[in-house]
Amino acid sequence: MAAPPGVPRHVAIILDGTGRWAERRGLPRAAGHEAGALSVREVVRAAGEVGVEVLTLYSFSTENWKRPATEVAALMKLLGRYLVDELEELARNRVRLTAIGQLDRLPAWVRKLLRAAEHATRNNDGLQLVLALSYGSRAEITQAVRLVAERVKRGELAPADISEADVAVGLWTAGQPDPDLLIRTSGEMRLSNFLLWQIAYSELVVTDVAWPDFRRPQFDLALAAFRARQRRFGATAAQVTR
């Protein structure tokens, strides 16, 4: 599957604003997460329809473990339900589901459902949906550096020969194209420890719309903003060849 011209191969989204969305409506924060799950379904469907190859959703960060235990438990319950209830939808749309992050920190029952969903969708040939769960970019880069250090220690690699490719192969996203487009909802102007290595040349779109209200029209607007950009990758327009 190759993205059509003008469509980003890889879209990454920071799903932000679910708790504030609920609080503004006098609802428990869990209600915002529930509403956000509907946005996940619609955006996954939209991404597949327009020809995006990879969609990475920042669903739960390493920092999110610091939230109140009741909220974390509600998020894990919602994740587990998604992994069960959405399998038919993923199969119908040929979506292959994978996950990145410190997955060993997830509850055992969630890991079991995650492995089952990955196995059930492994042969789907459409959109690759990547859930970033218990994910932190600094932890990811640190792990990649450790792997390089082990190669140096074994004598397989000289320090002077270490390349960007040697680091990238140790990232959880190894084998995926870097994001062409990074979307952040709810208006916050920060990266929140998300794909810091991979987004070096990503186009950024920040919207004030909270994630529970981010649906197909908002996704289409982000894609339109991407198409309007001139991507230079540090070069002049005349030098860009990709």
C-alpha positions as CSV (number, residue, x, y, z in Angstrom):
1,M,0.0,0.0,0.0
2,A,1.5,3.3,-1.1
3,A,0.0,6.7,-0.1
4,P,-1.4,8.7,-3.1
5,P,0.3,11.9,-4.2
6,G,-0.3,14.7,-1.7
7,V,-1.3,12.3,1.1
8,P,1.2,11.8,4.0
9,R,2.5,8.3,4.3
10,H,2.6,8.5,8.1
11,V,0.4,10.6,10.3
12,A,1.0,10.8,14.0
13,I,-1.5,12.4,16.4
14,I,-1.2,13.5,20.0
15,L,-4.7,12.9,21.4
16,D,-5.1,15.7,23.8
17,G,-8.0,17.4,25.7
18,T,-10.2,14.5,26.6
19,G,-10.2,15.2,30.3
20,R,-10.7,19.0,29.9
21,W,-13.5,18.3,27.3
22,A,-15.4,16.3,30.0
23,E,-14.7,18.8,32.8
24,R,-16.1,21.7,30.7
25,R,-19.3,19.7,30.4
26,G,-19.5,18.8,34.1
27,L,-18.8,15.2,33.3
28,P,-16.2,12.8,34.9
29,R,-12.9,12.7,33.0
30,A,-13.6,9.1,32.0
31,A,-16.5,10.4,29.8
32,G,-14.0,12.4,27.8
33,H,-12.0,9.3,27.2
34,E,-15.1,7.4,26.1
35,A,-16.0,10.1,23.6
36,G,-12.4,10.1,22.4
37,A,-12.7,6.5,21.5
38,L,-15.3,7.4,18.9
39,S,-12.9,9.9,17.4
40,V,-10.3,7.1,17.1
41,R,-12.7,5.0,15.1
42,E,-13.6,7.8,12.7
43,V,-10.0,9.0,12.2
44,V,-8.7,5.4,11.6
45,R,-11.5,4.9,9.0
46,A,-10.7,8.3,7.4
47,A,-7.0,7.7,7.3
48,G,-7.5,4.3,5.6
49,E,-9.9,5.8,3.1
50,V,-7.5,8.5,1.9
51,G,-4.6,6.2,1.6
52,V,-2.4,7.0,4.7
53,E,0.0,4.1,5.2
54,V,0.7,4.5,8.9
55,L,-1.3,6.2,11.6
56,T,0.3,6.5,15.1
57,L,-1.9,7.5,18.0
58,Y,-0.3,8.7,21.2
59,S,-2.8,6.9,23.4
60,F,-1.0,6.7,26.8
61,S,2.3,8.1,27.8
62,T,4.8,7.0,30.4
63,E,3.9,10.2,32.3
64,N,0.2,9.1,32.3
65,W,1.0,6.5,34.9
66,K,1.2,9.4,37.4
67,R,-2.5,10.1,37.0
68,P,-5.0,9.1,39.7
69,A,-5.3,5.3,39.9
70,T,-9.0,5.4,39.2
71,E,-8.4,7.3,35.9
72,V,-5.6,5.0,34.8
73,A,-7.8,2.0,35.6
74,A,-10.6,3.6,33.5
75,L,-8.2,4.1,30.6
76,M,-7.0,0.5,30.7
77,K,-10.6,-0.7,30.8
78,L,-11.3,1.5,27.7
79,L,-8.3,0.2,25.9
80,G,-9.2,-3.4,26.6
81,R,-12.7,-2.8,25.3
82,Y,-11.4,-1.2,22.2
83,L,-9.1,-4.1,21.5
84,V,-12.1,-6.5,21.6
85,D,-14.9,-4.4,20.2
86,E,-13.0,-2.9,17.2
87,L,-11.6,-6.1,15.8
88,E,-14.5,-6.5,13.4
89,E,-14.1,-2.8,12.3
90,L,-10.4,-3.2,11.8
91,A,-10.9,-6.4,9.8
92,R,-13.5,-4.8,7.6
93,N,-11.2,-1.9,6.8
94,R,-8.1,-4.2,6.4
95,V,-6.3,-2.3,9.3
96,R,-3.2,-4.0,10.8
97,L,-2.8,-3.0,14.5
98,T,0.6,-2.8,16.3
99,A,1.8,-1.1,19.4
100,I,4.9,0.6,20.6
101,G,6.1,1.6,24.1
102,Q,7.0,0.1,27.4
103,L,4.3,-2.6,26.9
104,D,5.5,-4.7,29.8
105,R,4.1,-2.0,32.1
106,L,0.6,-2.6,30.9
107,P,-1.6,-4.9,33.0
108,A,-1.2,-8.6,32.0
109,W,-4.8,-8.8,30.8
110,V,-4.4,-5.8,28.5
111,R,-1.2,-7.3,27.1
112,K,-3.0,-10.5,26.4
113,L,-5.8,-8.7,24.5
114,L,-3.2,-6.6,22.6
115,R,-1.3,-9.6,21.5
116,A,-4.5,-11.2,20.3
117,A,-5.5,-8.1,18.4
118,E,-2.1,-7.9,16.7
119,H,-2.3,-11.6,15.8
120,A,-5.8,-11.3,14.4
121,T,-4.9,-8.3,12.2
122,R,-1.4,-9.3,11.2
123,N,-2.3,-10.2,7.6
124,N,-4.4,-7.1,6.9
125,D,-2.9,-5.2,4.0
126,G,-4.4,-1.7,4.5
127,L,-3.6,1.0,7.0
128,Q,-1.1,0.2,9.8
129,L,-2.5,1.5,13.1
130,V,0.2,2.0,15.7
131,L,-0.9,2.6,19.3
132,A,1.7,4.3,21.4
133,L,1.0,2.9,24.8
134,S,3.1,3.6,27.9
135,Y,5.3,5.4,25.4
136,G,8.0,8.0,26.0
137,S,10.4,9.1,23.4
138,R,13.3,9.7,25.7
139,A,13.0,6.1,27.0
140,E,12.8,4.9,23.4
141,I,16.0,6.8,22.4
142,T,17.8,5.7,25.6
143,Q,17.0,2.0,24.7
144,A,18.3,2.5,21.2
145,V,21.5,4.0,22.5
146,R,22.0,1.1,24.9
147,L,21.7,-1.3,21.9
148,V,24.4,0.7,20.0
149,A,26.6,0.6,23.1
150,E,26.2,-3.2,23.3
151,R,27.4,-3.5,19.7
152,V,30.4,-1.3,20.4
153,K,31.2,-3.4,23.5
154,R,31.1,-6.6,21.5
155,G,33.5,-5.1,18.9
156,E,30.9,-5.0,16.1
157,L,30.9,-1.3,15.7
158,A,33.5,1.4,16.3
159,P,32.3,4.6,18.1
160,A,33.5,6.7,15.2
161,D,31.4,4.7,12.8
162,I,28.1,5.1,14.6
163,S,25.5,6.5,12.2
164,E,21.9,7.7,12.5
165,A,20.8,4.5,11.0
166,D,22.5,2.5,13.8
167,V,20.4,4.5,16.3
168,A,17.2,4.4,14.3
169,V,17.2,0.6,14.0
170,G,16.9,0.3,17.7
171,L,13.9,2.5,18.0
172,W,10.4,1.0,18.6
173,T,9.4,2.4,15.2
174,A,12.2,0.7,13.2
175,G,10.9,-0.2,9.8
176,Q,8.3,2.5,9.6
177,P,8.6,5.7,7.6
178,D,9.0,8.8,9.8
179,P,5.8,10.8,10.3
180,D,5.2,13.3,7.5
181,L,2.5,15.0,9.5
182,L,2.1,15.5,13.3
183,I,-1.3,16.6,14.6
184,R,-1.9,17.8,18.1
185,T,-5.4,18.5,19.4
186,S,-6.6,20.9,22.1
187,G,-4.2,23.7,21.2
188,E,-1.2,22.8,23.4
189,M,2.1,23.9,21.7
190,R,4.4,21.2,22.9
191,L,5.6,17.7,21.8
192,S,5.1,15.9,25.1
193,N,7.9,13.4,24.7
194,F,6.4,12.0,21.5
195,L,8.5,10.6,18.6
196,L,11.2,13.2,19.2
197,W,13.7,11.5,16.9
198,Q,11.2,10.6,14.2
199,I,9.5,14.0,13.7
200,A,12.7,15.9,12.8
201,Y,11.2,17.0,9.5
202,S,7.5,16.4,10.2
203,E,4.9,19.1,9.3
204,L,3.1,20.2,12.5
205,V,-0.6,21.0,12.7
206,V,-2.0,22.2,16.0
207,T,-5.8,22.6,16.4
208,D,-7.8,24.0,19.3
209,V,-10.3,21.2,18.8
210,A,-10.2,18.8,21.7
211,W,-9.7,15.1,20.7
212,P,-13.4,14.0,21.4
213,D,-14.5,16.6,18.9
214,F,-11.8,15.8,16.3
215,R,-13.5,13.9,13.6
216,R,-13.4,13.5,9.8
217,P,-13.8,17.2,8.9
218,Q,-11.0,18.2,11.3
219,F,-8.8,15.4,9.9
220,D,-9.5,16.6,6.4
221,L,-8.5,20.1,7.3
222,A,-5.2,18.9,8.7
223,L,-4.5,17.0,5.5
224,A,-5.4,20.1,3.5
225,A,-2.9,22.1,5.6
226,F,-0.2,19.5,4.9
227,R,-0.8,19.6,1.2
228,A,-0.4,23.4,1.3
229,R,3.1,23.2,2.8
230,Q,6.3,23.2,0.8
231,R,8.5,20.6,2.4
232,R,12.2,21.5,2.2
233,F,13.9,19.2,4.7
234,G,16.5,21.9,5.4
235,A,17.2,22.5,1.7
236,T,16.0,25.2,-0.7
237,A,12.9,24.5,-2.8
238,A,15.0,23.9,-5.8
239,Q,17.1,21.3,-4.0
240,V,14.2,19.2,-2.7
241,T,14.0,15.9,-4.6
242,R,11.6,13.9,-2.4
